[in-house]
Amino acid sequence: MDPRLAFLFYLAALVCFALAAAGGRVGGGRASVGLVPLGLALWLFPLLWNTGVTAF
C-alpha cells in the first residue's frame, strides 16, 4: 500500500478515536460506541493489506 494512503487511514482512525473520546464525555456516549470499532478497522487495514500482498 502506498505510504500516503496508509497515512490517510491512520489519520482517519485517529479522528474516529478522538470523536469517540469526545463523544463519551458529552451526551452519554451512545453515538461514540460505533466509532471505536471503526477506528480499529481503519487502524488495522493497512497492516492487513500489506500482509495480504506479501502472502499472495
QUINOR-V540689 format. One record per pair of residues at least 6 apart in sequence whose C-alpha atoms are under 6 Angstrom apart, sorted by the first residue. I is the first residue (numbers start at 1). GAP is how many residues later the second one is. Records with the same first field share a line. If there is no record, write none. Layout:
I=GAP  GAP
This chain:
6=40
9=33
10=33
13=26  29  30
16=19  23
17=22
20=12  15
23=6  9
